[in-house]
Amino acid sequence: MEYSGDKGKKVAFHTLGCKLNFSETSTISRNFKEKGFDIVNFNSEADIYVINTCSVTEQADKKCRHAIHKIQTKNPNAFIAVVGCYAQLKPEEIASNLGVDLVLGTKEKFNILDHLNNLKKNEVPEIYSCEIEQIDHFDSSHSEADRTRSFLKVQDGCDYSCSYCTIPLARGKSRNKKISDLILEAKKIAQSGIKEIILTGVNIGDFGKSTNESFFDLIQALEKVSGIERVRISSIEPNLITDEIIEFVSKSKKVQHHFHIPLQSGCNKILAKMQRRYNRDLFKSRVDRIKELMHDAFIGVDVIVGFPGETEDDFDDTYQFLSELDASFYHVFSYSERSNTKSANFDHKIPKNIISKRSKKLHELAEEKQHNFYVKNLGKEADVLFEAYKKNDLIFGFTGNYIKVETAFEKALIGNIKRVKLESVSKSGNVIVKMR
């Protein structure tokens, strides 16, 4: 039964995981606002708390349980709803937590207002989940909370079967809306005054399977949306970064010179065990092609440390590959065993102390790569979109090629793109800029 009660009820949201989750939470929160709810901070007292979950790692599951406990301790009479990937994969596990009233899997999370029962606490938690094969609908979403940029969901689900990953089990098959529908959504974002769109999804390079279109078609169409000055591509699989995409971005006035590409391992033996759809030679060829056409491109790379069977030689192979790769930063993740994945049954698990040691080494390399990239860009001019927050009387922002900058706070800079000169690297690791 859809919630019908009082205006002025308070709802708080807590989002775990990826930017896709963030965009979906933002859309769900707008649905609550339309029903008269007041949106409050998660640390504030509320009538209902909604936790949008991730389940990529064991740590994400723990964060969800911690959030539930925090609510229950602070406000035991509040209605607690848990939605999203963890709720899809392990609804009974979530329902066993004291205080949980409602658990909604992937198919029902956008229908949360239909299940609130006027916010009466449930003696037994209600669970609404389904078999993942039944999920074929695409729920549109985008974020609006950030006044400078919006995360636009363009794709959902994944048809890949990487041996360590639960996402296909949590989100279903690859699907998307038509480009024409997404363009209408982008225009709505532009009308709100937001200048940058970040394209999000599970496997955005796979865009178009359900509409007979392509990711290349999508970015060409977004280039023409007036009011949007920047388009940024989030994580995209290396085997799906075509030459035509790279060449288009290199000439585009809106799509930024910034790529986030998951590698996961620099060792071909481990890539094969992971069931990734490329080897490191293909990966390097994509990075080299990007850098050939865009010398200033920022390339962020995901790496998993401690996959089952990763020997010291395998790790050294990865480290050497990453040292020589012309990348700008490494996002380092420790392998997390997930139930119902093939790798959970693999032999030769890596001890946590060894994983920690390897992770530390890669984190140090990541910091070195980023620092070197920043230093390489000093003395240049760049356009910066400034953020809507300040810290220690400073305002922050990002260049098109994803260099984080800082300068003295001026309220007039918020949400605006300004020309600056990159002068020096601060103690905090950002680039200090001078206004042009």
Contacts in CASP RR format, 6 or more apart in sequence:
PFRMAT RR
TARGET T0000
AUTHOR 0000-0000-0000
METHOD contacts of the structure
MODEL  1
MEYSGDKGKKVAFHTLGCKLNFSETSTISRNFKEKGFDIVNFNSEADIYV
INTCSVTEQADKKCRHAIHKIQTKNPNAFIAVVGCYAQLKPEEIASNLGV
DLVLGTKEKFNILDHLNNLKKNEVPEIYSCEIEQIDHFDSSHSEADRTRS
FLKVQDGCDYSCSYCTIPLARGKSRNKKISDLILEAKKIAQSGIKEIILT
GVNIGDFGKSTNESFFDLIQALEKVSGIERVRISSIEPNLITDEIIEFVS
KSKKVQHHFHIPLQSGCNKILAKMQRRYNRDLFKSRVDRIKELMHDAFIG
VDVIVGFPGETEDDFDDTYQFLSELDASFYHVFSYSERSNTKSANFDHKI
PKNIISKRSKKLHELAEEKQHNFYVKNLGKEADVLFEAYKKNDLIFGFTG
NYIKVETAFEKALIGNIKRVKLESVSKSGNVIVKMR
1 114 0 8 1.000
1 115 0 8 1.000
1 116 0 8 1.000
1 117 0 8 1.000
1 118 0 8 1.000
2 113 0 8 1.000
2 114 0 8 1.000
2 116 0 8 1.000
3 35 0 8 1.000
3 113 0 8 1.000
3 116 0 8 1.000
3 117 0 8 1.000
3 118 0 8 1.000
3 119 0 8 1.000
4 118 0 8 1.000
5 118 0 8 1.000
7 36 0 8 1.000
7 37 0 8 1.000
8 36 0 8 1.000
8 37 0 8 1.000
8 38 0 8 1.000
9 36 0 8 1.000
9 37 0 8 1.000
9 38 0 8 1.000
9 47 0 8 1.000
9 48 0 8 1.000
9 119 0 8 1.000
10 37 0 8 1.000
10 38 0 8 1.000
10 39 0 8 1.000
10 40 0 8 1.000
10 44 0 8 1.000
10 45 0 8 1.000
10 46 0 8 1.000
10 47 0 8 1.000
10 48 0 8 1.000
11 29 0 8 1.000
11 32 0 8 1.000
11 37 0 8 1.000
11 38 0 8 1.000
11 39 0 8 1.000
11 40 0 8 1.000
11 46 0 8 1.000
11 47 0 8 1.000
11 48 0 8 1.000
11 49 0 8 1.000
11 50 0 8 1.000
12 39 0 8 1.000
12 40 0 8 1.000
12 41 0 8 1.000
12 42 0 8 1.000
12 43 0 8 1.000
12 44 0 8 1.000
12 46 0 8 1.000
12 48 0 8 1.000
12 49 0 8 1.000
12 50 0 8 1.000
13 25 0 8 1.000
13 28 0 8 1.000
13 29 0 8 1.000
13 39 0 8 1.000
13 42 0 8 1.000
13 49 0 8 1.000
13 50 0 8 1.000
13 51 0 8 1.000
13 52 0 8 1.000
14 42 0 8 1.000
14 49 0 8 1.000
14 50 0 8 1.000
14 51 0 8 1.000
14 52 0 8 1.000
14 67 0 8 1.000
15 21 0 8 1.000
15 22 0 8 1.000
15 25 0 8 1.000
15 52 0 8 1.000
16 51 0 8 1.000
16 52 0 8 1.000
16 53 0 8 1.000
16 54 0 8 1.000
16 60 0 8 1.000
16 63 0 8 1.000
16 64 0 8 1.000
16 67 0 8 1.000
16 86 0 8 1.000
17 54 0 8 1.000
17 56 0 8 1.000
17 60 0 8 1.000
18 54 0 8 1.000
18 56 0 8 1.000
18 200 0 8 1.000
19 151 0 8 1.000
19 198 0 8 1.000
19 200 0 8 1.000
19 234 0 8 1.000
20 151 0 8 1.000
20 153 0 8 1.000
20 156 0 8 1.000
20 200 0 8 1.000
20 201 0 8 1.000
20 202 0 8 1.000
21 52 0 8 1.000
21 53 0 8 1.000
21 54 0 8 1.000
21 84 0 8 1.000
21 85 0 8 1.000
22 143 0 8 1.000
22 151 0 8 1.000
23 141 0 8 1.000
23 142 0 8 1.000
23 143 0 8 1.000
23 150 0 8 1.000
23 151 0 8 1.000
23 152 0 8 1.000
23 153 0 8 1.000
23 200 0 8 1.000
24 52 0 8 1.000
24 109 0 8 1.000
24 110 0 8 1.000
24 139 0 8 1.000
24 141 0 8 1.000
24 153 0 8 1.000
25 50 0 8 1.000
25 52 0 8 1.000
25 143 0 8 1.000
26 141 0 8 1.000
26 142 0 8 1.000
26 143 0 8 1.000
26 144 0 8 1.000
26 145 0 8 1.000
26 151 0 8 1.000
27 110 0 8 1.000
27 139 0 8 1.000
27 140 0 8 1.000
27 141 0 8 1.000
27 142 0 8 1.000
27 143 0 8 1.000
28 50 0 8 1.000
28 52 0 8 1.000
28 83 0 8 1.000
28 109 0 8 1.000
28 110 0 8 1.000
28 112 0 8 1.000
28 141 0 8 1.000
29 39 0 8 1.000
29 145 0 8 1.000
30 144 0 8 1.000
31 110 0 8 1.000
31 112 0 8 1.000
31 113 0 8 1.000
32 39 0 8 1.000
32 113 0 8 1.000
33 39 0 8 1.000
35 113 0 8 1.000
37 48 0 8 1.000
40 46 0 8 1.000
42 49 0 8 1.000
42 67 0 8 1.000
45 74 0 8 1.000
45 75 0 8 1.000
45 78 0 8 1.000
46 75 0 8 1.000
46 78 0 8 1.000
47 78 0 8 1.000
47 79 0 8 1.000
47 119 0 8 1.000
48 78 0 8 1.000
48 79 0 8 1.000
48 80 0 8 1.000
48 81 0 8 1.000
48 116 0 8 1.000
48 119 0 8 1.000
49 71 0 8 1.000
49 75 0 8 1.000
49 78 0 8 1.000
49 79 0 8 1.000
49 80 0 8 1.000
49 81 0 8 1.000
50 81 0 8 1.000
50 82 0 8 1.000
50 83 0 8 1.000
50 112 0 8 1.000
51 64 0 8 1.000
51 67 0 8 1.000
51 68 0 8 1.000
51 80 0 8 1.000
51 81 0 8 1.000
51 82 0 8 1.000
51 83 0 8 1.000
52 83 0 8 1.000
52 84 0 8 1.000
52 109 0 8 1.000
53 60 0 8 1.000
53 61 0 8 1.000
53 64 0 8 1.000
53 82 0 8 1.000
53 83 0 8 1.000
53 84 0 8 1.000
53 85 0 8 1.000
53 86 0 8 1.000
53 87 0 8 1.000
53 94 0 8 1.000
54 60 0 8 1.000
54 64 0 8 1.000
54 85 0 8 1.000
54 86 0 8 1.000
55 61 0 8 1.000
55 85 0 8 1.000
55 86 0 8 1.000
55 88 0 8 1.000
55 89 0 8 1.000
55 90 0 8 1.000
55 166 0 8 1.000
55 170 0 8 1.000
55 338 0 8 1.000
56 85 0 8 1.000
56 165 0 8 1.000
56 166 0 8 1.000
56 167 0 8 1.000
56 336 0 8 1.000
56 338 0 8 1.000
57 333 0 8 1.000
57 336 0 8 1.000
57 338 0 8 1.000
58 336 0 8 1.000
58 337 0 8 1.000
58 338 0 8 1.000
59 336 0 8 1.000
60 86 0 8 1.000
61 86 0 8 1.000
61 90 0 8 1.000
64 82 0 8 1.000
64 86 0 8 1.000
64 94 0 8 1.000
65 97 0 8 1.000
68 80 0 8 1.000
68 82 0 8 1.000
68 94 0 8 1.000
68 97 0 8 1.000
68 98 0 8 1.000
68 99 0 8 1.000
68 100 0 8 1.000
69 97 0 8 1.000
69 98 0 8 1.000
71 78 0 8 1.000
71 80 0 8 1.000
71 99 0 8 1.000
72 80 0 8 1.000
72 97 0 8 1.000
72 98 0 8 1.000
72 99 0 8 1.000
76 99 0 8 1.000
77 121 0 8 1.000
79 101 0 8 1.000
79 102 0 8 1.000
79 116 0 8 1.000
79 119 0 8 1.000
79 120 0 8 1.000
79 121 0 8 1.000
80 99 0 8 1.000
80 100 0 8 1.000
80 101 0 8 1.000
80 102 0 8 1.000
81 101 0 8 1.000
81 102 0 8 1.000
81 103 0 8 1.000
81 104 0 8 1.000
81 112 0 8 1.000
81 115 0 8 1.000
81 116 0 8 1.000
82 94 0 8 1.000
82 100 0 8 1.000
82 102 0 8 1.000
82 103 0 8 1.000
82 104 0 8 1.000
83 103 0 8 1.000
83 104 0 8 1.000
83 105 0 8 1.000
83 108 0 8 1.000
83 109 0 8 1.000
83 112 0 8 1.000
84 104 0 8 1.000
84 105 0 8 1.000
84 106 0 8 1.000
84 109 0 8 1.000
84 170 0 8 1.000
85 106 0 8 1.000
85 166 0 8 1.000
85 167 0 8 1.000
85 170 0 8 1.000
85 171 0 8 1.000
86 94 0 8 1.000
86 170 0 8 1.000
87 94 0 8 1.000
87 103 0 8 1.000
87 104 0 8 1.000
87 105 0 8 1.000
87 106 0 8 1.000
87 109 0 8 1.000
87 129 0 8 1.000
88 105 0 8 1.000
88 106 0 8 1.000
88 129 0 8 1.000
88 132 0 8 1.000
88 169 0 8 1.000
88 170 0 8 1.000
88 171 0 8 1.000
89 166 0 8 1.000
89 169 0 8 1.000
89 170 0 8 1.000
89 340 0 8 1.000
91 103 0 8 1.000
91 105 0 8 1.000
91 127 0 8 1.000
91 129 0 8 1.000
92 127 0 8 1.000
94 100 0 8 1.000
94 103 0 8 1.000
94 125 0 8 1.000
95 103 0 8 1.000
95 125 0 8 1.000
95 127 0 8 1.000
99 121 0 8 1.000
99 125 0 8 1.000
100 125 0 8 1.000
101 121 0 8 1.000
101 122 0 8 1.000
101 125 0 8 1.000
101 126 0 8 1.000
102 112 0 8 1.000
102 115 0 8 1.000
102 116 0 8 1.000
102 122 0 8 1.000
102 125 0 8 1.000
102 126 0 8 1.000
102 128 0 8 1.000
103 125 0 8 1.000
103 126 0 8 1.000
103 127 0 8 1.000
103 128 0 8 1.000
103 129 0 8 1.000
104 111 0 8 1.000
104 112 0 8 1.000
104 115 0 8 1.000
104 128 0 8 1.000
104 129 0 8 1.000
105 128 0 8 1.000
105 129 0 8 1.000
105 130 0 8 1.000
106 130 0 8 1.000
106 132 0 8 1.000
106 135 0 8 1.000
106 170 0 8 1.000
106 171 0 8 1.000
106 172 0 8 1.000
107 128 0 8 1.000
107 129 0 8 1.000
107 130 0 8 1.000
107 134 0 8 1.000
107 135 0 8 1.000
107 137 0 8 1.000
108 115 0 8 1.000
108 128 0 8 1.000
108 129 0 8 1.000
108 130 0 8 1.000
110 139 0 8 1.000
115 126 0 8 1.000
115 128 0 8 1.000
117 126 0 8 1.000
132 168 0 8 1.000
132 169 0 8 1.000
132 170 0 8 1.000
132 171 0 8 1.000
132 172 0 8 1.000
133 172 0 8 1.000
135 171 0 8 1.000
135 172 0 8 1.000
135 173 0 8 1.000
136 173 0 8 1.000
136 175 0 8 1.000
137 175 0 8 1.000
138 156 0 8 1.000
138 175 0 8 1.000
138 176 0 8 1.000
138 177 0 8 1.000
138 210 0 8 1.000
139 153 0 8 1.000
139 156 0 8 1.000
140 153 0 8 1.000
140 177 0 8 1.000
140 181 0 8 1.000
140 185 0 8 1.000
141 153 0 8 1.000
142 150 0 8 1.000
142 151 0 8 1.000
142 152 0 8 1.000
142 153 0 8 1.000
142 185 0 8 1.000
142 189 0 8 1.000
143 150 0 8 1.000
143 151 0 8 1.000
144 150 0 8 1.000
144 189 0 8 1.000
144 192 0 8 1.000
144 194 0 8 1.000
146 194 0 8 1.000
146 388 0 8 1.000
147 193 0 8 1.000
147 194 0 8 1.000
147 388 0 8 1.000
147 414 0 8 1.000
147 415 0 8 1.000
148 194 0 8 1.000
148 195 0 8 1.000
148 196 0 8 1.000
148 385 0 8 1.000
148 386 0 8 1.000
148 387 0 8 1.000
148 388 0 8 1.000
148 414 0 8 1.000
148 415 0 8 1.000
149 194 0 8 1.000
149 195 0 8 1.000
149 196 0 8 1.000
149 197 0 8 1.000
149 198 0 8 1.000
149 230 0 8 1.000
149 232 0 8 1.000
149 385 0 8 1.000
150 189 0 8 1.000
150 192 0 8 1.000
150 194 0 8 1.000
150 196 0 8 1.000
150 197 0 8 1.000
150 198 0 8 1.000
151 197 0 8 1.000
151 198 0 8 1.000
151 200 0 8 1.000
151 234 0 8 1.000
152 182 0 8 1.000
152 185 0 8 1.000
152 186 0 8 1.000
152 189 0 8 1.000
152 197 0 8 1.000
152 198 0 8 1.000
152 199 0 8 1.000
152 200 0 8 1.000
153 200 0 8 1.000
153 201 0 8 1.000
154 176 0 8 1.000
154 177 0 8 1.000
154 182 0 8 1.000
154 199 0 8 1.000
154 200 0 8 1.000
154 201 0 8 1.000
154 204 0 8 1.000
154 207 0 8 1.000
154 218 0 8 1.000
155 174 0 8 1.000
155 175 0 8 1.000
155 176 0 8 1.000
155 201 0 8 1.000
155 202 0 8 1.000
155 203 0 8 1.000
155 204 0 8 1.000
155 205 0 8 1.000
155 206 0 8 1.000
155 207 0 8 1.000
155 208 0 8 1.000
156 171 0 8 1.000
156 172 0 8 1.000
156 174 0 8 1.000
156 175 0 8 1.000
156 176 0 8 1.000
156 201 0 8 1.000
156 202 0 8 1.000
157 167 0 8 1.000
157 168 0 8 1.000
157 171 0 8 1.000
157 172 0 8 1.000
157 173 0 8 1.000
157 174 0 8 1.000
157 175 0 8 1.000
157 201 0 8 1.000
157 202 0 8 1.000
157 203 0 8 1.000
158 165 0 8 1.000
158 167 0 8 1.000
158 168 0 8 1.000
158 171 0 8 1.000
158 172 0 8 1.000
158 173 0 8 1.000
158 174 0 8 1.000
158 202 0 8 1.000
158 203 0 8 1.000
158 206 0 8 1.000
159 168 0 8 1.000
159 173 0 8 1.000
159 174 0 8 1.000
159 203 0 8 1.000
159 206 0 8 1.000
159 209 0 8 1.000
160 168 0 8 1.000
160 203 0 8 1.000
160 237 0 8 1.000
160 275 0 8 1.000
160 277 0 8 1.000
161 168 0 8 1.000
161 275 0 8 1.000
162 274 0 8 1.000
162 275 0 8 1.000
162 276 0 8 1.000
163 273 0 8 1.000
163 274 0 8 1.000
163 275 0 8 1.000
163 341 0 8 1.000
163 342 0 8 1.000
163 343 0 8 1.000
163 346 0 8 1.000
164 274 0 8 1.000
164 304 0 8 1.000
164 307 0 8 1.000
164 335 0 8 1.000
164 338 0 8 1.000
164 341 0 8 1.000
164 342 0 8 1.000
164 343 0 8 1.000
165 338 0 8 1.000
165 341 0 8 1.000
166 338 0 8 1.000
166 340 0 8 1.000
166 341 0 8 1.000
167 202 0 8 1.000
169 340 0 8 1.000
171 202 0 8 1.000
174 202 0 8 1.000
174 203 0 8 1.000
174 206 0 8 1.000
174 209 0 8 1.000
174 210 0 8 1.000
175 209 0 8 1.000
175 210 0 8 1.000
176 182 0 8 1.000
176 207 0 8 1.000
176 208 0 8 1.000
176 209 0 8 1.000
176 210 0 8 1.000
176 211 0 8 1.000
176 213 0 8 1.000
177 211 0 8 1.000
178 211 0 8 1.000
178 213 0 8 1.000
179 211 0 8 1.000
179 213 0 8 1.000
179 217 0 8 1.000
179 218 0 8 1.000
179 221 0 8 1.000
182 218 0 8 1.000
182 221 0 8 1.000
182 222 0 8 1.000
183 221 0 8 1.000
183 222 0 8 1.000
183 225 0 8 1.000
186 197 0 8 1.000
186 222 0 8 1.000
186 225 0 8 1.000
186 228 0 8 1.000
187 225 0 8 1.000
189 197 0 8 1.000
189 228 0 8 1.000
190 225 0 8 1.000
190 226 0 8 1.000
190 227 0 8 1.000
190 228 0 8 1.000
193 227 0 8 1.000
194 228 0 8 1.000
195 227 0 8 1.000
195 228 0 8 1.000
195 229 0 8 1.000
195 230 0 8 1.000
195 385 0 8 1.000
195 415 0 8 1.000
195 416 0 8 1.000
195 417 0 8 1.000
196 228 0 8 1.000
196 229 0 8 1.000
196 230 0 8 1.000
196 231 0 8 1.000
196 232 0 8 1.000
196 385 0 8 1.000
197 222 0 8 1.000
197 228 0 8 1.000
197 230 0 8 1.000
197 231 0 8 1.000
197 232 0 8 1.000
198 231 0 8 1.000
198 232 0 8 1.000
198 233 0 8 1.000
198 234 0 8 1.000
199 218 0 8 1.000
199 219 0 8 1.000
199 222 0 8 1.000
199 231 0 8 1.000
199 232 0 8 1.000
199 233 0 8 1.000
199 234 0 8 1.000
200 234 0 8 1.000
201 234 0 8 1.000
203 237 0 8 1.000
203 240 0 8 1.000
204 215 0 8 1.000
204 233 0 8 1.000
204 234 0 8 1.000
204 235 0 8 1.000
204 236 0 8 1.000
205 215 0 8 1.000
205 236 0 8 1.000
205 237 0 8 1.000
205 240 0 8 1.000
205 241 0 8 1.000
206 215 0 8 1.000
206 237 0 8 1.000
206 240 0 8 1.000
207 213 0 8 1.000
207 214 0 8 1.000
207 215 0 8 1.000
207 218 0 8 1.000
208 214 0 8 1.000
208 215 0 8 1.000
208 217 0 8 1.000
208 218 0 8 1.000
215 236 0 8 1.000
215 240 0 8 1.000
215 245 0 8 1.000
216 242 0 8 1.000
216 244 0 8 1.000
216 245 0 8 1.000
216 248 0 8 1.000
219 231 0 8 1.000
219 233 0 8 1.000
219 245 0 8 1.000
219 248 0 8 1.000
219 249 0 8 1.000
219 252 0 8 1.000
219 255 0 8 1.000
220 248 0 8 1.000
222 228 0 8 1.000
222 231 0 8 1.000
222 254 0 8 1.000
222 255 0 8 1.000
223 231 0 8 1.000
223 252 0 8 1.000
223 253 0 8 1.000
223 254 0 8 1.000
223 255 0 8 1.000
228 254 0 8 1.000
229 254 0 8 1.000
229 417 0 8 1.000
230 254 0 8 1.000
230 256 0 8 1.000
230 385 0 8 1.000
230 400 0 8 1.000
230 417 0 8 1.000
231 252 0 8 1.000
231 254 0 8 1.000
231 255 0 8 1.000
231 256 0 8 1.000
232 255 0 8 1.000
232 256 0 8 1.000
232 258 0 8 1.000
232 400 0 8 1.000
233 249 0 8 1.000
233 255 0 8 1.000
233 256 0 8 1.000
233 258 0 8 1.000
233 259 0 8 1.000
233 260 0 8 1.000
234 260 0 8 1.000
235 260 0 8 1.000
235 261 0 8 1.000
235 262 0 8 1.000
235 302 0 8 1.000
236 259 0 8 1.000
236 260 0 8 1.000
236 261 0 8 1.000
237 261 0 8 1.000
237 262 0 8 1.000
237 277 0 8 1.000
237 278 0 8 1.000
238 261 0 8 1.000
238 262 0 8 1.000
238 263 0 8 1.000
238 278 0 8 1.000
238 282 0 8 1.000
238 283 0 8 1.000
238 286 0 8 1.000
239 277 0 8 1.000
239 278 0 8 1.000
239 282 0 8 1.000
241 259 0 8 1.000
241 261 0 8 1.000
241 286 0 8 1.000
241 290 0 8 1.000
243 289 0 8 1.000
246 286 0 8 1.000
246 289 0 8 1.000
246 290 0 8 1.000
246 293 0 8 1.000
246 294 0 8 1.000
247 293 0 8 1.000
248 255 0 8 1.000
249 255 0 8 1.000
249 256 0 8 1.000
249 257 0 8 1.000
249 294 0 8 1.000
250 257 0 8 1.000
250 293 0 8 1.000
250 294 0 8 1.000
256 400 0 8 1.000
256 401 0 8 1.000
256 402 0 8 1.000
257 294 0 8 1.000
257 296 0 8 1.000
257 297 0 8 1.000
257 298 0 8 1.000
257 400 0 8 1.000
257 401 0 8 1.000
258 297 0 8 1.000
258 298 0 8 1.000
258 400 0 8 1.000
258 401 0 8 1.000
258 402 0 8 1.000
259 290 0 8 1.000
259 297 0 8 1.000
259 298 0 8 1.000
259 299 0 8 1.000
259 300 0 8 1.000
260 299 0 8 1.000
260 300 0 8 1.000
260 301 0 8 1.000
260 302 0 8 1.000
261 283 0 8 1.000
261 286 0 8 1.000
261 287 0 8 1.000
261 299 0 8 1.000
261 300 0 8 1.000
261 301 0 8 1.000
261 302 0 8 1.000
262 301 0 8 1.000
262 302 0 8 1.000
263 280 0 8 1.000
263 283 0 8 1.000
263 301 0 8 1.000
263 302 0 8 1.000
263 303 0 8 1.000
263 322 0 8 1.000
264 270 0 8 1.000
264 271 0 8 1.000
264 274 0 8 1.000
264 276 0 8 1.000
264 302 0 8 1.000
264 303 0 8 1.000
264 304 0 8 1.000
264 307 0 8 1.000
265 271 0 8 1.000
265 274 0 8 1.000
265 276 0 8 1.000
265 280 0 8 1.000
265 303 0 8 1.000
265 304 0 8 1.000
265 307 0 8 1.000
265 310 0 8 1.000
265 314 0 8 1.000
265 318 0 8 1.000
266 280 0 8 1.000
266 283 0 8 1.000
266 303 0 8 1.000
266 317 0 8 1.000
266 318 0 8 1.000
266 321 0 8 1.000
266 322 0 8 1.000
267 280 0 8 1.000
267 310 0 8 1.000
267 314 0 8 1.000
267 315 0 8 1.000
267 317 0 8 1.000
267 318 0 8 1.000
267 321 0 8 1.000
268 279 0 8 1.000
268 280 0 8 1.000
269 314 0 8 1.000
270 307 0 8 1.000
270 309 0 8 1.000
270 310 0 8 1.000
270 314 0 8 1.000
270 318 0 8 1.000
271 278 0 8 1.000
271 279 0 8 1.000
271 280 0 8 1.000
272 279 0 8 1.000
273 307 0 8 1.000
273 308 0 8 1.000
273 309 0 8 1.000
273 343 0 8 1.000
273 346 0 8 1.000
274 304 0 8 1.000
274 307 0 8 1.000
274 343 0 8 1.000
275 342 0 8 1.000
280 321 0 8 1.000
284 321 0 8 1.000
284 325 0 8 1.000
287 299 0 8 1.000
287 325 0 8 1.000
287 326 0 8 1.000
287 327 0 8 1.000
288 326 0 8 1.000
290 297 0 8 1.000
290 299 0 8 1.000
291 297 0 8 1.000
291 299 0 8 1.000
291 326 0 8 1.000
296 377 0 8 1.000
296 380 0 8 1.000
296 401 0 8 1.000
297 328 0 8 1.000
297 401 0 8 1.000
298 328 0 8 1.000
298 329 0 8 1.000
298 373 0 8 1.000
298 401 0 8 1.000
298 402 0 8 1.000
298 403 0 8 1.000
299 326 0 8 1.000
299 327 0 8 1.000
299 328 0 8 1.000
299 329 0 8 1.000
300 327 0 8 1.000
300 328 0 8 1.000
300 329 0 8 1.000
300 330 0 8 1.000
300 331 0 8 1.000
301 322 0 8 1.000
301 325 0 8 1.000
301 327 0 8 1.000
301 329 0 8 1.000
301 330 0 8 1.000
301 331 0 8 1.000
302 330 0 8 1.000
302 331 0 8 1.000
302 333 0 8 1.000
303 318 0 8 1.000
303 322 0 8 1.000
303 330 0 8 1.000
303 331 0 8 1.000
303 332 0 8 1.000
303 333 0 8 1.000
303 362 0 8 1.000
304 333 0 8 1.000
304 334 0 8 1.000
304 335 0 8 1.000
305 315 0 8 1.000
305 332 0 8 1.000
305 333 0 8 1.000
305 334 0 8 1.000
305 335 0 8 1.000
305 355 0 8 1.000
305 358 0 8 1.000
305 359 0 8 1.000
305 362 0 8 1.000
306 315 0 8 1.000
306 334 0 8 1.000
306 335 0 8 1.000
306 350 0 8 1.000
306 354 0 8 1.000
306 355 0 8 1.000
306 358 0 8 1.000
307 335 0 8 1.000
307 343 0 8 1.000
307 350 0 8 1.000
308 335 0 8 1.000
308 343 0 8 1.000
308 346 0 8 1.000
308 347 0 8 1.000
308 348 0 8 1.000
308 349 0 8 1.000
308 350 0 8 1.000
309 346 0 8 1.000
309 347 0 8 1.000
309 348 0 8 1.000
309 349 0 8 1.000
309 350 0 8 1.000
310 350 0 8 1.000
315 358 0 8 1.000
319 361 0 8 1.000
319 362 0 8 1.000
319 365 0 8 1.000
322 330 0 8 1.000
322 362 0 8 1.000
322 365 0 8 1.000
323 365 0 8 1.000
327 369 0 8 1.000
328 369 0 8 1.000
328 370 0 8 1.000
328 373 0 8 1.000
328 402 0 8 1.000
329 366 0 8 1.000
329 369 0 8 1.000
329 370 0 8 1.000
329 373 0 8 1.000
330 362 0 8 1.000
330 363 0 8 1.000
330 365 0 8 1.000
330 366 0 8 1.000
330 369 0 8 1.000
331 366 0 8 1.000
332 359 0 8 1.000
332 362 0 8 1.000
332 363 0 8 1.000
332 366 0 8 1.000
334 355 0 8 1.000
334 356 0 8 1.000
334 359 0 8 1.000
335 343 0 8 1.000
335 350 0 8 1.000
335 355 0 8 1.000
337 343 0 8 1.000
337 344 0 8 1.000
337 349 0 8 1.000
338 344 0 8 1.000
371 425 0 8 1.000
371 429 0 8 1.000
373 403 0 8 1.000
374 403 0 8 1.000
374 422 0 8 1.000
374 425 0 8 1.000
374 429 0 8 1.000
374 431 0 8 1.000
375 425 0 8 1.000
377 399 0 8 1.000
377 401 0 8 1.000
377 403 0 8 1.000
377 422 0 8 1.000
377 431 0 8 1.000
378 422 0 8 1.000
378 423 0 8 1.000
378 424 0 8 1.000
378 425 0 8 1.000
378 431 0 8 1.000
379 421 0 8 1.000
379 422 0 8 1.000
379 423 0 8 1.000
380 421 0 8 1.000
380 422 0 8 1.000
381 419 0 8 1.000
381 420 0 8 1.000
381 421 0 8 1.000
381 422 0 8 1.000
381 436 0 8 1.000
382 399 0 8 1.000
382 400 0 8 1.000
382 401 0 8 1.000
382 403 0 8 1.000
382 419 0 8 1.000
382 420 0 8 1.000
382 422 0 8 1.000
382 433 0 8 1.000
383 399 0 8 1.000
383 400 0 8 1.000
383 417 0 8 1.000
383 418 0 8 1.000
383 419 0 8 1.000
383 420 0 8 1.000
384 397 0 8 1.000
384 398 0 8 1.000
384 399 0 8 1.000
384 400 0 8 1.000
384 405 0 8 1.000
384 417 0 8 1.000
384 418 0 8 1.000
384 419 0 8 1.000
384 420 0 8 1.000
384 433 0 8 1.000
385 397 0 8 1.000
385 398 0 8 1.000
385 400 0 8 1.000
385 415 0 8 1.000
385 416 0 8 1.000
385 417 0 8 1.000
386 395 0 8 1.000
386 396 0 8 1.000
386 397 0 8 1.000
386 413 0 8 1.000
386 414 0 8 1.000
386 415 0 8 1.000
386 416 0 8 1.000
386 417 0 8 1.000
386 418 0 8 1.000
387 395 0 8 1.000
387 396 0 8 1.000
387 397 0 8 1.000
387 414 0 8 1.000
387 415 0 8 1.000
388 414 0 8 1.000
388 415 0 8 1.000
389 395 0 8 1.000
389 396 0 8 1.000
390 396 0 8 1.000
390 409 0 8 1.000
393 408 0 8 1.000
393 409 0 8 1.000
394 406 0 8 1.000
394 407 0 8 1.000
394 408 0 8 1.000
394 409 0 8 1.000
395 406 0 8 1.000
395 407 0 8 1.000
395 408 0 8 1.000
395 409 0 8 1.000
395 410 0 8 1.000
395 413 0 8 1.000
395 414 0 8 1.000
396 404 0 8 1.000
396 405 0 8 1.000
396 406 0 8 1.000
396 430 0 8 1.000
397 404 0 8 1.000
397 405 0 8 1.000
397 406 0 8 1.000
398 404 0 8 1.000
398 405 0 8 1.000
399 405 0 8 1.000
399 422 0 8 1.000
403 422 0 8 1.000
403 431 0 8 1.000
404 429 0 8 1.000
404 430 0 8 1.000
404 431 0 8 1.000
405 420 0 8 1.000
405 422 0 8 1.000
405 430 0 8 1.000
405 431 0 8 1.000
405 432 0 8 1.000
405 433 0 8 1.000
406 426 0 8 1.000
406 428 0 8 1.000
406 430 0 8 1.000
406 431 0 8 1.000
406 432 0 8 1.000
406 433 0 8 1.000
407 413 0 8 1.000
407 420 0 8 1.000
407 432 0 8 1.000
407 433 0 8 1.000
407 434 0 8 1.000
407 435 0 8 1.000
418 435 0 8 1.000
418 436 0 8 1.000
419 435 0 8 1.000
419 436 0 8 1.000
420 433 0 8 1.000
420 434 0 8 1.000
420 435 0 8 1.000
420 436 0 8 1.000
421 433 0 8 1.000
421 434 0 8 1.000
421 436 0 8 1.000
422 431 0 8 1.000
422 433 0 8 1.000
423 431 0 8 1.000
423 432 0 8 1.000
423 433 0 8 1.000
423 434 0 8 1.000
424 431 0 8 1.000
424 432 0 8 1.000
425 431 0 8 1.000
425 432 0 8 1.000
426 432 0 8 1.000
END
